[in-house]
Amino acid sequence: MDMGLPHRKRDTGGAHDPVHGTPGSLPGAPADPGTPGPGRAAPPAPGAELPDRAAPLAHGDTPDAPGTPAAPAHPPAAPPPGPYPHPTGGPYPADAPYATDPYATDGAYPAEVPRPADTAHASGPRPPGQQAAAGSGAQPGPQTPGTGGGHGFESVPPPMPQGAPAAGPPLVDWLRIPRPEADPGVWRCGYAPRPPEDPERIPARQLVSGAIVSFLIAWLLWSLLWNRYLGSFWLWPLFAMTPDAVGTAARSVISYVYYTAVAGAILVVFGRIGHWPELARRTVARLRGGRARPGGTTQDTPEAVPAPVPPPHLDPAEWPQLRAAGAAEAADRLAEELRSGRMTDVDQARIARAWQSVRTRPERLAAFVDSVRTHGAAACGHPSGERNLSVRAARHDLSVRQVRIGTAADAERNPYGYRGVGIALDPSLLGTSALAVGPPGTGKTSRLARPVAESLCLQALAGQAAVIAVSPAGERFVPDESFDVVIRPGRPESTHDLDLYGGTTDPDEAAGMLAEALVGDLGTALPGGDSRRAATCLAQLLGPFVAVHGRFPTVPELRELLDAGPGSLDALRARLHAEGRDALLRELDAFERQSGRAGDVVALLAERIALLDRPAFADFFQPEGTGRGDGRRPFSARALEHPLRVRIDLPERGHAEASRILARLILAQFTECVVARRDQSLFACLVLDDAAQTVTPQALRALQRLRSVHAGVVLTLRALDDVPQPLRAPLLGAVGCRMVCAGVTPWDAERFAEVWGTEWVQTRTVTNRQLVSDEPVTRVLHAVRRLATGKYVTAESVTVRSEQRERWSASDLANELQPGHAVLSVTTVRGERTPPILTRLGE
């Protein structure tokens, strides 16, 4: 009786149905393996590779970071009158306590929101406030950056853009992007943590090859069963389950159902062997994610995707914190300004900062509401009236006070949670101070110092920070328009002067800062190992002079006193004697006795002050009370209680030694004045580009005090050779953020490798030993195998053990870092540390 059994074919060129005699195949397999499947859509064109150099803008252009589209802007308004005329009298009073923890940041709506568009070389959106400066009058739309201007002191010509950038998200959608809590140094805008690391995760190439091989074996097995090369045992269940009275049609249906079940069982078995479900999950995730990065950040999309609207009590665009406090009218006005595009990210951060001060001083609520009602987005303005920077060269997130400096490489050397994520700095990291070492052209200035200075300028406009940027680069560092005060010692066009005595009236304090500037770099050769002996000598001279004249001496007068010029000390002594100041007379006598000893420090002070007594500096460094008529206003670091933006251009050309003296003077004044601030709610930072011959023993002691007073210093060095040998290790220990760029010498790399220490790693040691057998048959087989392979028969022995190894060795840092890369580690003011992270700068 015919049961529809398969029978062997005579023609093996194809398979046939054993019941109906028609060709058959494995269910689910393509009928024609040679027919190509549907082609994939062509990938989208890569985003514009915008130049890394900031350019001056022509009329109608939009100032912005590279690759950021424009947004509506408005002309800068004057600071509103009333309760917010001045930083210390407005939303951040000098006597008010912290509204919140100065290092705390609040996240936005926690729902998962697709990231809007951005350029191809960066991950994450930019706020519209970065897309247009105040007063530019630009309209939304793509733009083409200019070609002029300089990005930084070490910038290089940028590549030509490949096309217009994609449109960025409006400020409303940008504010709604989630910013979850993350590890220190992670760019939080749109960040999504990586899934937990799977130690048994199969590499993609091995997974694809295994799936293909298992599918081919399954197909081969089905072909062998179908053509009865393996017998008919697999059909015995079909014989047993099919009744004899069943008709031909029913028997055909039962047969095909059975064939499908057998084929499905084969697919399930070989699918599990070949990990087909895992391959399918990864493929679907790749298709859904677009250009998904392997890191923890959300992926970029070619076009901006509007963020879903959160509930009103969580929507930052509706200002729920104002509504909860009863300021619904102000919240409505600010929400309208936000939706209409008249508000930038700087305005949003500034008003949020003002609201924090209102929470600590509830009596200011009425004045705050009136200011918002009158001025809208321009309420609580900066004293300068500016509401944005003219140009931005980096990506900023003022809602969490971050600036992005690069992207962590997706490499095994990086910690798993940091692979592929954006790397950013904020005041909680800069408060531990930062040091970057690398030869010229490696990105210390253009990709670290400039973005940090730019971010602090934006935070100053938002009433959150005060910054002093010191560099010999001038406008190539950060443009003049980004600062309130620009000081150029030795340049006639300079509108401000530098106070040589730091704005103090205490001769001892002034003498300590000035001695540190004059002879601080020679501290190891001075008596006592630092500049304290020199400070004592200067105090013994400045005290009597101030008592007699009521002011500090000018540079020529101080040089004459140090040189003990004819009649200079006698006239001072006569005045003191006439006024009966015996204590000051004893100070002057002590100064004269020390000036005649061997190893006289007074002569060294006179030589150094002579470097500032040059014709180019004749109209500079004038102390208060001298009746100067050049109109230059003196500046001192004591003004950092206000949100000031200051840039000081060092006269490096022609006055290199004087430039180093001024750099040490600025560092000494900064560390001394920020500690004495009454209002420490503002984050104060000194960005010192090229800190060669600036680090002294006293400076290292002062750096360690800045963490507790909401301040920090950013230093860049070409090499650690610019620091005295005894101070190199203490310098690396005093700063919390360390960065080493590509191209450092092995000696500098060894210092960083020592600081970053070691870690426990598992190592596998494979040992091969030759097998020797006394059995004749085994020896014959070994001989045959040796003839075939040319090698002795061996057995492998694997040993796994844990040992300590350097996280980054000196050889790796000096020889394996690629151009444009750096290894950095950061530390928060609360003591959280990160291991060294390999980073691509500027992405």
KEBA-651309 format. One record per residue (C-alpha): x, y, z; residue in one letter. Coordinates in steps of 0.25 Angstrom, whole numbers, plus 2048, in hexadecimal, padded with zeros to 3 digits. Example, Ala and Ser with C-alpha at 12.3 -4.5 7.8 and 13.67 -1.06 7.14 Angstrom:
% KEBA-651309
PT     u     v     w   r
PT   831   7EE   81F   A
PT   837   7FC   81D   S
//
This chain:
% KEBA-651309
PT     u     v     w   r
PT   800   800   800   M
PT   806   80D   7FC   D
PT   808   816   808   M
PT   80F   821   801   G
PT   81D   81C   804   L
PT   828   824   7FE   P
PT   831   81C   7F5   H
PT   83F   81D   7EF   R
PT   840   826   7E3   K
PT   847   821   7D7   R
PT   84A   82F   7D3   D
PT   851   836   7DE   T
PT   851   844   7D8   G
PT   845   848   7E1   G
PT   83B   843   7EC   A
PT   82D   83F   7EA   H
PT   820   83E   7F2   D
PT   81F   82F   7F6   P
PT   810   82F   7F5   V
PT   80D   838   7E9   H
PT   81A   837   7E2   G
PT   81C   846   7E2   T
PT   829   84D   7E6   P
PT   82A   850   7F5   G
PT   833   857   7FE   S
PT   836   85B   80C   L
PT   82A   863   812   P
PT   82E   871   813   G
PT   83A   870   80A   A
PT   83B   879   7FD   P
PT   837   871   7F1   A
PT   842   876   7E9   D
PT   84F   878   7F2   P
PT   856   880   7E7   G
PT   84B   88B   7E6   T
PT   850   897   7EE   P
PT   847   89B   7FA   G
PT   842   8A9   7FB   P
PT   84D   8B4   7FB   G
PT   84F   8BD   806   R
PT   84C   8CB   805   A
PT   858   8D4   803   A
PT   85D   8DA   810   P
PT   85A   8E9   812   P
PT   865   8F2   80D   A
PT   86F   8F5   818   P
PT   86D   902   820   G
PT   875   90E   81D   A
PT   883   90E   823   E
PT   883   91C   828   L
PT   890   923   82A   P
PT   896   923   838   D
PT   89A   932   837   R
PT   891   93D   83C   A
PT   88F   948   831   A
PT   88B   956   831   P
PT   87D   958   82C   L
PT   878   960   821   A
PT   86B   968   820   H
PT   860   95E   822   G
PT   868   952   826   D
PT   865   94B   833   T
PT   870   949   83D   P
PT   870   93B   842   D
PT   878   92F   845   A
PT   87C   927   839   P
PT   871   91F   833   G
PT   866   926   83B   T
PT   85A   92C   834   P
PT   855   93A   837   A
PT   849   93E   840   A
PT   842   94B   841   P
PT   84A   956   849   A
PT   847   963   84F   H
PT   84F   970   852   P
PT   856   971   85F   P
PT   84E   978   869   A
PT   853   981   874   A
PT   853   97B   882   P
PT   845   97D   888   P
PT   844   987   893   P
PT   83E   984   8A1   G
PT   843   979   8AA   P
PT   84D   973   8A0   Y
PT   857   97E   89C   P
PT   863   977   8A0   H
PT   868   969   8A2   P
PT   86A   96B   8B1   T
PT   85D   973   8B3   G
PT   854   96B   8A9   G
PT   850   95D   8A9   P
PT   85D   958   8B0   Y
PT   85F   961   8BC   P
PT   86C   962   8C2   A
PT   867   95E   8D0   D
PT   85D   954   8CC   A
PT   861   945   8CF   P
PT   861   93B   8C4   Y
PT   854   939   8BE   A
PT   858   92B   8BB   T
PT   865   923   8BB   D
PT   86E   92A   8B1   P
PT   872   91D   8AA   Y
PT   864   917   8AA   A
PT   85D   916   89C   T
PT   84F   912   89A   D
PT   84B   909   88F   G
PT   840   90B   885   A
PT   833   903   882   Y
PT   838   8F4   884   P
PT   830   8EE   879   A
PT   837   8E8   86D   E
PT   837   8F2   862   V
PT   83D   8F0   854   P
PT   849   8F9   851   R
PT   847   904   847   P
PT   850   906   83B   A
PT   85F   90A   83B   D
PT   86B   909   833   T
PT   872   8FC   82F   A
PT   87E   8FD   837   H
PT   877   900   845   A
PT   86D   8F9   84D   S
PT   862   902   854   G
PT   85A   90E   851   P
PT   85D   91D   853   R
PT   854   927   859   P
PT   84F   932   851   P
PT   856   93C   85A   G
PT   863   937   854   Q
PT   85E   939   846   Q
PT   85D   948   846   A
PT   863   953   84E   A
PT   85B   95E   854   A
PT   859   969   84A   G
PT   85D   961   83E   S
PT   84F   962   838   G
PT   851   954   831   A
PT   845   94C   82D   Q
PT   844   93D   82F   P
PT   84A   934   824   G
PT   857   92E   820   P
PT   863   936   81F   Q
PT   871   935   819   T
PT   87C   939   822   P
PT   887   944   81E   G
PT   895   941   81B   T
PT   89C   94C   823   G
PT   89F   94D   832   G
PT   8A7   944   83B   G
PT   8A2   939   843   H
PT   8AE   939   84D   G
PT   8BD   93B   84F   F
PT   8BF   92D   84A   E
PT   8B4   92C   83F   S
PT   8B7   926   831   V
PT   8AF   929   824   P
PT   8A2   922   825   P
PT   89D   918   81A   P
PT   893   91D   810   M
PT   884   91A   814   P
PT   87D   90F   80C   Q
PT   870   916   80D   G
PT   866   91E   814   A
PT   863   919   823   P
PT   856   913   827   A
PT   84C   91C   82F   A
PT   84E   91C   83E   G
PT   843   91B   848   P
PT   83C   927   84D   P
PT   83F   92B   85C   L
PT   831   925   861   V
PT   835   917   85B   D
PT   843   919   860   W
PT   83F   91B   86E   L
PT   836   90F   86E   R
PT   842   906   86A   I
PT   845   8FD   876   P
PT   851   8FF   87E   R
PT   852   8F4   888   P
PT   85D   8F3   893   E
PT   86A   8ED   88D   A
PT   878   8EA   891   D
PT   882   8F6   892   P
PT   886   8FC   885   G
PT   87A   8F6   87D   V
PT   873   8FF   873   W
PT   865   8FE   879   R
PT   85C   904   86E   C
PT   855   8F8   868   G
PT   85D   8EE   86F   Y
PT   858   8E0   871   A
PT   860   8D6   879   P
PT   866   8CA   872   R
PT   860   8BD   876   P
PT   868   8B4   87F   P
PT   874   8AE   879   E
PT   872   89F   875   D
PT   87F   898   877   P
PT   87A   88D   86E   E
PT   876   896   863   R
PT   87A   891   855   I
PT   881   89A   84B   P
PT   878   89E   840   A
PT   881   898   835   R
PT   881   88B   83C   Q
PT   872   88B   83E   L
PT   86F   88E   830   V
PT   879   883   82B   S
PT   873   879   835   G
PT   865   87C   830   A
PT   868   87A   822   I
PT   870   86D   825   V
PT   864   867   82D   S
PT   85A   86B   822   F
PT   862   864   818   L
PT   863   857   820   I
PT   854   858   823   A
PT   852   859   814   W
PT   85B   84D   811   L
PT   855   844   81C   L
PT   847   847   816   W
PT   84B   844   808   S
PT   851   837   80D   L
PT   844   833   814   L
PT   83B   838   808   W
PT   843   830   7FE   N
PT   844   823   807   R
PT   853   823   808   Y
PT   852   821   816   L
PT   846   817   815   G
PT   837   818   818   S
PT   838   816   828   F
PT   834   825   829   W
PT   826   821   822   L
PT   822   816   82C   W
PT   81A   820   835   P
PT   813   824   828   L
PT   80F   815   825   F
PT   80A   813   833   A
PT   801   81F   834   M
PT   7FB   81E   826   T
PT   7EE   815   825   P
PT   7ED   80C   819   D
PT   7DF   812   816   A
PT   7E4   820   814   V
PT   7E2   825   806   G
PT   7ED   82A   7FD   T
PT   7EA   839   800   A
PT   7EA   837   80F   A
PT   7F7   82E   80E   R
PT   7FE   839   806   S
PT   7FA   844   811   V
PT   7FF   83B   81C   I
PT   80C   838   815   S
PT   80F   847   813   Y
PT   80B   84A   821   V
PT   815   83F   826   Y
PT   820   844   81C   Y
PT   81E   852   822   T
PT   81F   84D   830   A
PT   82C   846   82D   V
PT   832   852   826   A
PT   82E   85B   831   G
PT   835   852   83B   A
PT   841   852   833   I
PT   841   862   832   L
PT   83E   863   841   V
PT   84A   85A   845   V
PT   854   860   83B   F
PT   84E   86E   83E   G
PT   852   86C   84C   R
PT   860   867   848   I
PT   862   872   83F   G
PT   85D   87D   849   H
PT   852   882   83F   W
PT   84A   889   849   P
PT   855   891   84E   E
PT   859   895   83F   L
PT   84A   899   83D   A
PT   84A   8A2   849   R
PT   857   8A9   846   R
PT   852   8AB   837   T
PT   845   8B1   83C   V
PT   84C   8BA   846   A
PT   855   8BF   83B   R
PT   84A   8C2   831   L
PT   842   8C9   83C   R
PT   84E   8D1   841   G
PT   852   8D6   834   G
PT   861   8DA   835   R
PT   861   8D5   843   A
PT   86E   8D6   84A   R
PT   873   8CB   853   P
PT   875   8D5   85F   G
PT   86A   8D9   869   G
PT   865   8E5   862   T
PT   858   8E6   85A   T
PT   85B   8E5   84B   Q
PT   85B   8F0   841   D
PT   850   8F1   837   T
PT   850   8F9   82A   P
PT   845   901   82D   E
PT   840   908   83A   A
PT   835   8FF   841   V
PT   82C   908   84A   P
PT   82D   904   859   A
PT   820   8FE   85F   P
PT   819   908   867   V
PT   81A   905   876   P
PT   80F   907   880   P
PT   80E   916   884   P
PT   813   914   892   H
PT   820   90E   88C   L
PT   821   917   87F   D
PT   82D   920   880   P
PT   827   929   875   A
PT   81B   92C   87E   E
PT   824   930   88A   W
PT   81D   928   894   P
PT   826   92D   8A0   Q
PT   821   93B   89E   L
PT   812   936   89D   R
PT   814   92E   8AA   A
PT   819   93A   8B1   A
PT   80D   943   8AD   G
PT   814   94A   8A2   A
PT   80B   945   897   A
PT   80B   953   88F   E
PT   81A   952   88E   A
PT   81A   944   88A   A
PT   810   947   87F   D
PT   818   952   87A   R
PT   825   94A   87A   L
PT   81E   93E   873   A
PT   819   948   868   E
PT   827   94D   866   E
PT   82C   93F   865   L
PT   822   93A   85B   R
PT   824   946   852   S
PT   833   945   851   G
PT   836   952   858   R
PT   83D   94A   863   M
PT   84B   944   862   T
PT   852   939   86B   D
PT   859   944   872   V
PT   84C   94C   876   D
PT   846   93F   87B   Q
PT   853   93C   884   A
PT   853   94A   889   R
PT   845   94B   88D   I
PT   846   93D   893   A
PT   852   942   89B   R
PT   84A   94F   89F   A
PT   83E   946   8A4   W
PT   848   93E   8AD   Q
PT   84B   94B   8B4   S
PT   83C   94F   8B5   V
PT   83A   942   8BC   R
PT   844   946   8C7   T
PT   83F   954   8C8   R
PT   82F   953   8C6   P
PT   82E   962   8C8   E
PT   834   963   8BA   R
PT   828   95C   8B3   L
PT   820   968   8B0   A
PT   82C   96F   8AA   A
PT   830   962   8A2   F
PT   822   961   89C   V
PT   822   970   898   D
PT   82F   96F   891   S
PT   82A   963   889   V
PT   81D   96A   886   R
PT   825   976   881   T
PT   831   970   87A   H
PT   82D   962   877   G
PT   839   959   873   A
PT   842   965   875   A
PT   83E   965   884   A
PT   849   965   88F   C
PT   854   968   884   G
PT   863   968   885   H
PT   869   976   889   P
PT   86F   977   87B   S
PT   861   975   874   G
PT   866   96A   86C   E
PT   85E   95D   86B   R
PT   867   954   862   N
PT   874   953   85C   L
PT   877   957   84E   S
PT   87D   94A   84B   V
PT   87E   93C   851   R
PT   888   931   84D   A
PT   884   926   856   A
PT   877   920   85B   R
PT   871   924   868   H
PT   865   920   871   D
PT   863   92B   87A   L
PT   857   924   881   S
PT   862   91B   888   V
PT   86E   924   885   R
PT   875   91B   87D   Q
PT   87F   91D   871   V
PT   882   911   867   R
PT   891   90F   864   I
PT   891   902   85D   G
PT   88B   8F3   85C   T
PT   891   8E7   864   A
PT   896   8DD   85A   A
PT   88F   8D0   859   D
PT   89B   8C8   85D   A
PT   89E   8BD   867   E
PT   8A7   8C6   86E   R
PT   89C   8CF   873   N
PT   892   8CB   87E   P
PT   886   8C5   879   Y
PT   87D   8D0   87D   G
PT   885   8DB   876   Y
PT   886   8D4   868   R
PT   881   8DD   85D   G
PT   87B   8E7   866   V
PT   87D   8F6   866   G
PT   888   8FC   86F   I
PT   884   909   876   A
PT   889   913   881   L
PT   881   91B   88B   D
PT   884   923   898   P
PT   883   916   8A0   S
PT   890   911   899   L
PT   897   91E   896   L
PT   896   921   8A5   G
PT   8A1   917   8A8   T
PT   8A9   91E   89D   S
PT   8AE   918   890   A
PT   8BC   916   889   L
PT   8BE   913   87B   A
PT   8CC   90F   875   V
PT   8CF   90E   867   G
PT   8D8   914   85C   P
PT   8D3   91F   853   P
PT   8C8   91C   849   G
PT   8C2   910   851   T
PT   8B5   918   855   G
PT   8B9   91D   863   K
PT   8B4   92B   860   T
PT   8AA   929   854   S
PT   8A3   91D   85A   R
PT   8A4   91F   869   L
PT   8A8   92D   86E   A
PT   89F   934   864   R
PT   893   92C   866   P
PT   894   92D   875   V
PT   896   93C   874   A
PT   88A   93D   86B   E
PT   882   935   874   S
PT   885   93E   880   L
PT   882   94A   878   C
PT   874   945   875   L
PT   873   941   884   Q
PT   877   94F   888   A
PT   86C   955   87F   L
PT   863   94C   886   A
PT   867   951   893   G
PT   86E   944   897   Q
PT   87D   946   896   A
PT   888   950   895   A
PT   894   94D   88C   V
PT   8A2   952   889   I
PT   8A9   94D   87C   A
PT   8B8   94F   87B   V
PT   8BF   94C   86E   S
PT   8C9   951   864   P
PT   8C0   94E   859   A
PT   8B7   95A   85A   G
PT   8AB   95A   851   E
PT   8AF   94C   84B   R
PT   8AC   947   859   F
PT   89E   94D   85B   V
PT   898   959   854   P
PT   898   967   85B   D
PT   889   967   85A   E
PT   888   95C   864   S
PT   88E   964   86F   F
PT   88A   96F   878   D
PT   899   973   87B   V
PT   8A5   971   872   V
PT   8B2   975   877   I
PT   8BF   976   86E   R
PT   8CB   97A   876   P
PT   8D5   982   86D   G
PT   8CA   985   863   R
PT   8C6   993   862   P
PT   8B8   98F   85D   E
PT   8B5   988   86A   S
PT   8A9   98E   871   T
PT   8AC   988   87F   H
PT   8B8   986   888   D
PT   8BD   97B   891   L
PT   8BE   97F   8A0   D
PT   8CC   97A   8A4   L
PT   8C7   979   8B3   Y
PT   8BA   971   8B1   G
PT   8B1   97C   8B5   G
PT   8B5   97A   8C4   T
PT   8B8   985   8CE   T
PT   8C0   97B   8D7   D
PT   8CF   97D   8D4   P
PT   8D2   96F   8D9   D
PT   8C8   968   8D0   E
PT   8CD   971   8C4   A
PT   8DB   96D   8C7   A
PT   8D8   95E   8C7   G
PT   8D1   95F   8BA   M
PT   8DC   967   8B3   L
PT   8E8   95F   8B9   A
PT   8E1   952   8B3   E
PT   8E1   959   8A6   A
PT   8EF   95E   8A6   L
PT   8F7   953   8AC   V
PT   8ED   947   8AD   G
PT   8F3   93F   8A2   D
PT   900   93F   8AA   L
PT   8FA   93B   8B7   G
PT   903   92E   8B8   T
PT   910   937   8B7   A
PT   90B   941   8C1   L
PT   90D   940   8D0   P
PT   901   938   8D6   G
PT   8FE   931   8C9   G
PT   8F3   93B   8C5   D
PT   8F0   94A   8C3   S
PT   8EC   94D   8D2   R
PT   8FA   953   8D5   R
PT   8F8   95C   8C9   A
PT   8EA   960   8CD   A
PT   8EF   964   8DB   T
PT   8FA   96D   8D4   C
PT   8EF   974   8CB   L
PT   8E5   975   8D7   A
PT   8F0   97D   8DF   Q
PT   8F2   986   8D4   L
PT   8E3   988   8CF   L
PT   8DE   98A   8DD   G
PT   8E6   997   8E0   P
PT   8E3   99C   8D2   F
PT   8D4   99A   8D3   V
PT   8D4   9A1   8E1   A
PT   8DB   9AD   8DB   V
PT   8D4   9AF   8CE   H
PT   8C7   9A8   8D0   G
PT   8C9   9A0   8C3   R
PT   8D1   995   8BE   F
PT   8DE   998   8B6   P
PT   8DE   998   8A7   T
PT   8E8   98F   8A0   V
PT   8F3   99A   89E   P
PT   8F1   99E   8AD   E
PT   8F2   98F   8B1   L
PT   8FE   98C   8A9   R
PT   905   999   8AF   E
PT   902   994   8BD   L
PT   907   986   8BA   L
PT   914   98B   8B4   D
PT   915   994   8C0   A
PT   917   9A0   8B8   G
PT   91E   9AD   8BD   P
PT   914   9B4   8C7   G
PT   908   9AB   8C5   S
PT   909   9A3   8D2   L
PT   90E   9B0   8D9   D
PT   902   9B8   8D5   A
PT   8F9   9AD   8D9   L
PT   900   9AB   8E7   R
PT   8FF   9BA   8E9   A
PT   8F0   9BB   8E7   R
PT   8EE   9AF   8F0   L
PT   8F6   9B5   8FB   H
PT   8EF   9C2   8FA   A
PT   8E1   9BB   8FB   E
PT   8E6   9B3   907   G
PT   8E4   9A5   900   R
PT   8EF   99D   908   D
PT   8E9   98F   904   A
PT   8EA   993   8F5   L
PT   8F8   998   8F7   L
PT   8FC   98B   8FD   R
PT   8F7   984   8F1   E
PT   8FF   98D   8E8   L
PT   90B   98B   8F0   D
PT   909   97C   8EF   A
PT   908   97D   8DF   F
PT   915   985   8DF   E
PT   91C   97A   8E7   R
PT   917   96F   8DE   Q
PT   91B   976   8D1   S
PT   92A   975   8D4   G
PT   92B   966   8D7   R
PT   931   95B   8CF   A
PT   926   955   8C6   G
PT   91E   962   8C6   D
PT   910   95F   8C2   V
PT   90E   96E   8C0   V
PT   917   96F   8B5   A
PT   910   964   8AE   L
PT   903   96B   8B0   L
PT   909   978   8AA   A
PT   90D   970   89E   E
PT   8FF   96A   89C   R
PT   8F8   977   89E   I
PT   901   97E   893   A
PT   8FA   975   889   L
PT   8ED   97C   88B   L
PT   8F4   98A   88B   D
PT   8F5   98A   87C   R
PT   8F0   995   873   P
PT   8E5   98C   86D   A
PT   8DF   98B   87B   F
PT   8E1   99A   87F   A
PT   8D2   99D   880   D
PT   8CE   98F   886   F
PT   8CE   989   894   F
PT   8CA   997   89A   Q
PT   8C5   995   8A9   P
PT   8B9   99C   8AE   E
PT   8BB   9AA   8B3   G
PT   8C6   9AE   8A8   T
PT   8BC   9B7   8A1   G
PT   8BE   9B0   893   R
PT   8B8   9B8   887   G
PT   8B9   9AD   87C   D
PT   8AA   9A9   87F   G
PT   8AE   99A   882   R
PT   8A6   994   88D   R
PT   8AE   98A   896   P
PT   8A9   97C   897   F
PT   8AC   972   8A3   S
PT   8A7   964   8A6   A
PT   89F   96A   8B1   R
PT   894   96D   8A7   A
PT   891   95E   8A5   L
PT   885   95F   8AF   E
PT   87E   964   8A3   H
PT   87B   95C   896   P
PT   887   962   88E   L
PT   88D   95D   881   R
PT   89C   962   881   V
PT   8A7   95F   877   R
PT   8B5   962   879   I
PT   8BF   962   86D   D
PT   8CD   95F   871   L
PT   8D8   967   86A   P
PT   8DF   95A   866   E
PT   8E6   960   85A   R
PT   8F2   969   85E   G
PT   8EF   968   86D   H
PT   8EF   959   870   A
PT   8F5   95A   87E   E
PT   8EB   965   882   A
PT   8E0   95D   87C   S
PT   8E4   951   886   R
PT   8E4   95B   891   I
PT   8D6   960   88E   L
PT   8D1   952   88D   A
PT   8D6   94E   89B   R
PT   8D0   95C   8A0   L
PT   8C2   958   89A   I
PT   8C2   94A   8A0   L
PT   8C7   94F   8AD   A
PT   8BC   95A   8AE   Q
PT   8B1   951   8A9   F
PT   8B4   946   8B4   T
PT   8B5   951   8BE   E
PT   8A9   959   8BB   C
PT   89F   94D   8B8   V
PT   8A1   948   8C6   V
PT   89E   955   8CC   A
PT   891   957   8C4   R
PT   885   95A   8CD   R
PT   87B   954   8C2   D
PT   880   947   8BD   Q
PT   873   943   8B6   S
PT   87A   946   8A9   L
PT   884   93C   8A3   F
PT   891   943   8A1   A
PT   89B   93D   897   C
PT   8A8   941   891   L
PT   8AC   93C   884   V
PT   8BB   93D   882   L
PT   8BF   939   874   D
PT   8CE   936   874   D
PT   8D2   935   883   A
PT   8E1   934   881   A
PT   8E9   938   88D   Q
PT   8DC   93C   894   T
PT   8DB   930   89E   V
PT   8E2   933   8AB   T
PT   8E1   92D   8B9   P
PT   8D8   938   8BE   Q
PT   8CF   936   8B2   A
PT   8CE   927   8B5   L
PT   8C9   92A   8C3   R
PT   8BF   934   8BE   A
PT   8B9   92A   8B3   L
PT   8B6   921   8BE   Q
PT   8AD   92B   8C5   R
PT   8A5   92F   8B9   L
PT   89C   922   8B9   R
PT   895   927   8C6   S
PT   892   935   8C1   V
PT   88B   932   8B4   H
PT   897   935   8AB   A
PT   8A1   92E   8A2   G
PT   8AC   930   898   V
PT   8AF   92A   88B   V
PT   8BE   929   887   L
PT   8C4   925   87A   T
PT   8D3   921   878   L
PT   8DB   91D   86C   R
PT   8E3   914   875   A
PT   8E5   911   883   L
PT   8F3   917   881   D
PT   8ED   925   883   D
PT   8EB   921   891   V
PT   8F6   920   89B   P
PT   8FA   911   89E   Q
PT   8F6   911   8AC   P
PT   8E8   916   8A9   L
PT   8E4   90D   89E   R
PT   8DF   902   8A6   A
PT   8D8   90B   8B0   P
PT   8D1   913   8A4   L
PT   8CB   906   89F   L
PT   8C6   903   8AD   G
PT   8C0   911   8AF   A
PT   8B7   911   8A3   V
PT   8AB   908   8A2   G
PT   8AA   908   893   C
PT   8B6   903   88B   R
PT   8B7   902   87C   M
PT   8C3   8FD   873   V
PT   8C2   900   864   C
PT   8C9   8F8   859   A
PT   8D8   8FB   857   G
PT   8DC   8FC   865   V
PT   8EA   8F7   869   T
PT   8EC   8EA   870   P
PT   8F1   8F2   87C   W
PT   8E4   8FA   87D   D
PT   8DC   8ED   87A   A
PT   8E3   8E6   886   E
PT   8DE   8F0   88F   R
PT   8D0   8EF   88B   F
PT   8D1   8DF   88B   A
PT   8D6   8E0   899   E
PT   8CA   8E9   89D   V
PT   8C0   8E0   897   W
PT   8C5   8D4   89E   G
PT   8C2   8C5   89B   T
PT   8B6   8BC   89B   E
PT   8B3   8AD   89C   W
PT   8B1   8A6   88F   V
PT   8B0   897   88B   Q
PT   8BB   892   882   T
PT   8BB   885   87B   R
PT   8C8   87E   878   T
PT   8C8   873   86E   V
PT   8D3   869   86E   T
PT   8D6   85E   864   N
PT   8DE   852   867   R
PT   8E2   847   85E   Q
PT   8DB   839   860   L
PT   8E5   82D   860   V
PT   8DF   81F   860   S
PT   8E5   812   862   D
PT   8DA   80A   85B   E
PT   8DE   806   84C   P
PT   8D1   809   846   V
PT   8D0   817   84D   T
PT   8DE   81A   848   R
PT   8DB   817   83A   V
PT   8CE   820   83B   L
PT   8D7   82B   840   H
PT   8E1   829   835   A
PT   8D6   829   82A   V
PT   8D0   836   831   R
PT   8DE   83D   831   R
PT   8E0   839   822   L
PT   8D3   83F   81F   A
PT   8D4   84C   827   T
PT   8E3   84E   829   G
PT   8E1   850   838   K
PT   8E2   847   844   Y
PT   8D6   842   84B   V
PT   8D3   84B   857   T
PT   8C9   84C   862   A
PT   8C5   85A   867   E
PT   8C4   85E   875   S
PT   8BC   86B   879   V
PT   8BF   872   886   T
PT   8B6   87E   88A   V
PT   8BA   887   895   R
PT   8B8   895   89B   S
PT   8C3   89F   89B   E
PT   8C5   8AE   89C   Q
PT   8C8   8B6   890   R
PT   8C9   8C5   88D   E
PT   8BD   8CA   887   R
PT   8C5   8D2   87D   W
PT   8D4   8D0   87C   S
PT   8DD   8DA   878   A
PT   8E0   8D3   86B   S
PT   8D1   8D3   868   D
PT   8D0   8E2   86B   L
PT   8DC   8E6   863   A
PT   8DB   8DD   857   N
PT   8CD   8D8   855   E
PT   8C4   8E4   856   L
PT   8BF   8E9   849   Q
PT   8BF   8F7   844   P
PT   8B2   8FE   849   G
PT   8B1   8F5   855   H
PT   8B4   8F7   864   A
PT   8B3   8EF   871   V
PT   8AC   8F6   87C   L
PT   8A7   8F3   88A   S
PT   89E   8FC   892   V
PT   89A   8FE   8A1   T
PT   88E   904   8A7   T
PT   88E   90E   8B3   V
PT   888   903   8BB   R
PT   893   8F9   8B8   G
PT   88D   8F0   8AD   E
PT   898   8EC   8A3   R
PT   899   8E6   896   T
PT   8A3   8DD   890   P
PT   8AB   8E3   884   P
PT   8A2   8E4   877   I
PT   8A7   8E3   869   L
PT   8A0   8EF   862   T
PT   89F   8F5   854   R
PT   8A0   904   856   L
PT   896   90D   850   G
PT   88B   903   84C   E
//
